[in-house]
Amino acid sequence: MDRSQPKQELLIVDVNPENVNILKTMLASDYDIKVTADGEEAIRLAASPDPPGLILLSNMMPNTDVYKICRKLKANKTATDIPIILLAEPTTEDTEAKGFELGAADYITKPFKRSVVNARIRTHLELKRYRDNLENRVKKRINELHEEIKERRDIEDTYRALVEHARDGIAIIQDFKVRYANPAFSKMIGFSEKKLIGTHLKKFISEEEFIKNTKRYSDRIAGLNLPRIYKSQIIHSDGSTIDVELNVSVVPYGRSLAALVFVRDIREEEAWKYLT
């Protein structure tokens, strides 16, 4: 027993003073001992804010349904994880099976042997410690994941707001179809966002531009180091052409890849160049 650690508390539930004295003699040097002869009192103590680390519950108490007490302990939210070791006379396999079914962790039979009693208690306290530690680590990790998810959602909301309110058009193209379009892009080419989703590129670019852009995209996928920014033209829903500057990146999308395209209307810039 590690003397640097505070003693763990054991609760003995037994009406037989002889059993209690024997167990206290065996255990008092290593554990703090509480004793009760009343099953309901045992449940109250186990459900308290400062519950015992382990319960030694006698199934030799007259006029007491020990299995009912065991059932109630396991049904209590605070007490449910406390290991219960049943103290018994040499018993049948069926009786032991019933105790295990109701949540008992182990049996110790009379006559009590110090080495056996100490080994069983030490084992189940150690198992509980490992289990509690694992549960605490899992809870901590779950809390961390919740925080990470919240942070990611906050970041996603920020990026979504930036994209939705961007002045330039932004679209995601996969398999030559629009998978996403921001309001600026929809407004730029005169299609509603709803109508754009799923629309083939040929709906708003010429055959010549389609061939050129498709080749650029294929080359980028193949790993060729090509300029990301280039000029092109798109077709407005009214049939007019719009001079644009495209900034294209290949990005993961679902289980495949897609083109993330920033579209800037450069008609005014081109007009100024012509005038100057």
C-alpha positions in Angstrom: 0.0 0.0 0.0 1.3 3.4 -1.0 1.7 5.4 2.3 2.1 8.6 0.4 -1.5 8.4 -0.7 -4.5 9.0 1.5 -6.2 5.8 2.7 -9.2 4.7 0.6 -12.4 4.1 2.4 -14.1 0.7 2.6 -17.7 0.1 3.7 -18.4 -3.1 5.5 -22.1 -4.1 5.5 -22.6 -6.9 8.1 -24.6 -7.6 11.2 -22.1 -10.2 12.5 -19.7 -8.4 14.9 -17.2 -11.3 14.6 -17.0 -10.9 10.8 -16.6 -7.1 11.2 -13.9 -7.4 13.8 -11.9 -9.9 11.7 -12.1 -7.7 8.6 -11.2 -4.6 10.5 -8.2 -6.3 12.0 -7.1 -7.3 8.5 -7.8 -4.0 6.8 -7.6 -1.1 9.2 -3.8 -0.5 8.7 -4.3 0.1 5.0 -7.9 1.5 4.7 -10.3 3.7 6.5 -13.2 1.5 7.5 -16.9 2.4 7.9 -19.4 -0.2 9.2 -23.1 -0.5 9.0 -25.5 -3.3 9.7 -28.4 -1.8 7.8 -28.8 -2.2 4.0 -30.6 1.1 3.5 -27.9 2.9 5.4 -25.4 1.3 3.1 -27.2 2.7 0.1 -27.3 6.1 1.6 -23.6 6.1 2.4 -22.7 4.8 -1.1 -24.8 7.6 -2.7 -23.4 10.3 -0.5 -21.0 13.1 -1.9 -18.1 11.2 -0.3 -18.8 7.5 -1.2 -16.6 4.6 -0.2 -14.1 3.1 -2.7 -15.4 -0.4 -2.3 -18.2 -2.2 -0.4 -17.9 -5.5 1.4 -21.5 -6.7 1.6 -22.4 -9.8 3.6 -25.0 -12.1 2.1 -25.3 -13.8 5.5 -27.5 -11.2 7.2 -30.8 -12.6 8.5 -34.1 -11.0 7.4 -32.2 -9.0 4.7 -32.5 -9.4 1.0 -28.9 -8.8 0.1 -29.5 -9.1 -3.6 -32.1 -6.4 -3.4 -29.5 -4.1 -1.7 -27.1 -5.0 -4.5 -29.6 -4.2 -7.1 -30.4 -0.8 -5.5 -26.7 0.1 -5.3 -26.2 -0.6 -8.9 -29.3 1.3 -9.9 -28.0 4.4 -8.0 -26.1 6.9 -10.3 -23.5 7.7 -7.6 -23.1 4.2 -6.3 -23.2 2.2 -9.5 -19.5 2.2 -10.2 -18.5 1.2 -6.6 -17.2 -2.4 -6.6 -19.2 -4.8 -4.4 -17.5 -7.8 -2.9 -20.0 -10.3 -1.4 -19.0 -11.9 1.9 -20.4 -15.5 2.0 -20.3 -18.9 3.4 -19.0 -21.5 0.9 -21.7 -21.2 -1.7 -23.1 -22.8 -4.8 -22.3 -21.8 -8.3 -25.9 -20.7 -8.9 -25.8 -18.4 -5.9 -22.5 -16.8 -7.0 -23.9 -16.4 -10.6 -26.9 -14.5 -9.2 -24.6 -12.1 -7.3 -22.6 -11.5 -10.4 -25.7 -10.9 -12.5 -26.8 -8.2 -10.0 -23.5 -6.4 -10.2 -21.2 -7.9 -7.6 -17.6 -7.8 -8.6 -16.4 -10.8 -6.5 -17.0 -13.2 -3.7 -14.9 -13.8 -0.5 -15.9 -16.9 1.4 -15.4 -17.8 5.1 -13.1 -18.4 6.7 -11.5 -15.1 5.7 -7.9 -15.3 4.8 -5.9 -12.1 5.1 -3.9 -12.7 1.9 -7.1 -13.5 -0.1 -9.1 -10.6 1.3 -6.3 -8.1 0.7 -5.6 -9.3 -2.8 -9.3 -9.2 -3.8 -9.8 -5.7 -2.4 -6.5 -4.4 -3.9 -7.4 -5.9 -7.3 -10.8 -4.3 -7.5 -9.7 -1.0 -6.2 -7.0 -0.9 -8.8 -9.4 -1.9 -11.6 -11.8 0.9 -10.4 -8.9 3.3 -10.4 -7.9 2.4 -14.0 -11.6 2.5 -15.1 -12.1 5.9 -13.5 -8.9 7.2 -15.0 -10.0 6.0 -18.4 -13.4 7.5 -18.1 -12.0 10.8 -17.0 -9.6 10.8 -20.0 -12.5 9.9 -22.3 -14.6 12.7 -20.8 -11.8 15.1 -21.1 -11.2 14.2 -24.7 -14.9 14.4 -25.5 -14.9 17.9 -24.0 -11.8 18.8 -26.1 -13.5 17.5 -29.2 -16.6 19.5 -28.5 -14.5 22.6 -28.1 -12.6 21.8 -31.3 -15.9 21.2 -33.2 -17.2 24.5 -31.8 -14.1 26.3 -32.9 -14.2 24.8 -36.3 -17.9 25.8 -36.7 -17.0 29.3 -35.6 -14.2 29.4 -38.2 -16.5 27.9 -40.9 -19.2 30.5 -40.0 -16.6 33.2 -40.4 -15.3 31.9 -43.8 -18.9 31.3 -44.9 -19.8 34.9 -44.1 -16.6 36.1 -46.0 -17.5 34.0 -49.0 -21.2 35.0 -49.0 -20.4 38.7 -48.8 -17.4 38.7 -51.1 -17.5 41.2 -54.0 -15.8 38.7 -56.3 -17.5 35.6 -57.6 -16.6 32.3 -55.9 -17.6 28.9 -57.3 -16.7 25.3 -56.8 -16.6 23.2 -60.0 -16.5 19.4 -60.0 -17.0 17.1 -63.0 -17.6 20.3 -65.1 -20.6 21.2 -63.0 -21.2 24.0 -60.4 -21.3 22.5 -56.9 -21.4 25.9 -55.1 -21.7 29.5 -56.1 -21.7 32.6 -53.9 -24.2 35.4 -54.4 -21.6 37.6 -56.2 -21.0 35.0 -58.9 -24.7 34.4 -59.3 -25.3 38.1 -59.8 -22.4 38.4 -62.1 -23.8 35.9 -64.7 -27.5 36.5 -64.1 -28.5 33.1 -62.7 -30.1 32.4 -59.3 -27.9 30.4 -56.9 -30.5 27.6 -56.9 -30.5 27.4 -60.7 -26.6 27.4 -60.9 -26.1 24.4 -58.6 -25.6 21.3 -60.9 -25.3 23.5 -64.0 -22.7 22.4 -66.6 -19.9 24.8 -67.4 -21.0 25.0 -71.0 -24.1 26.9 -69.8 -22.0 30.0 -69.2 -18.7 29.6 -71.1 -18.1 29.2 -74.8 -16.9 25.9 -76.3 -13.5 27.5 -76.9 -13.2 28.6 -73.3 -14.5 25.3 -72.1 -11.7 23.4 -74.0 -9.0 25.8 -72.8 -10.2 25.7 -69.1 -10.6 21.9 -69.2 -7.1 21.5 -70.4 -5.7 23.9 -67.7 -7.6 22.0 -65.0 -6.5 18.6 -66.3 -2.9 19.8 -66.4 -3.1 21.1 -62.8 -4.5 17.8 -61.6 -1.6 16.1 -63.3 0.8 18.2 -61.3 1.9 20.6 -63.9 3.0 23.9 -62.4 0.8 26.3 -64.3 -0.2 29.9 -63.4 -3.3 30.0 -61.2 -4.5 33.4 -62.5 -5.5 33.9 -66.1 -8.0 35.8 -68.1 -11.1 34.3 -69.6 -14.7 35.1 -70.6 -18.0 33.9 -69.2 -21.5 34.3 -70.7 -24.3 36.2 -68.9 -27.8 34.7 -68.9 -28.7 37.5 -71.4 -26.1 36.2 -73.9 -23.5 39.0 -73.4 -19.9 38.1 -72.6 -18.1 39.2 -69.5 -14.3 39.6 -69.4 -13.1 38.0 -66.1 -9.9 37.1 -64.3 -9.9 33.6 -62.9 -7.9 32.4 -59.9 -8.1 28.6 -59.8 -7.0 26.2 -57.1 -7.4 22.4 -57.0 -8.9 21.5 -53.6 -10.3 18.3 -51.9 -14.1 18.1 -52.2 -15.9 15.2 -50.8 -14.0 12.1 -51.8 -12.5 13.6 -54.9 -11.0 16.9 -56.1 -12.6 20.1 -57.4 -11.7 23.5 -58.7 -12.1 26.4 -56.4 -12.5 29.4 -58.7 -12.4 33.1 -57.8 -14.0 35.2 -60.5 -13.3 38.9 -60.9 -15.1 41.0 -63.4 -12.4 43.1 -65.2 -14.6 44.8 -67.8 -14.0 48.2 -66.2 -10.3 47.7 -66.1 -10.2 46.6 -69.7 -12.3 49.7 -70.6 -9.9 52.0 -68.8 -6.9 50.4 -70.6 -8.7 51.0 -73.9 -9.4 54.7 -73.1 -5.8 55.3 -72.0 
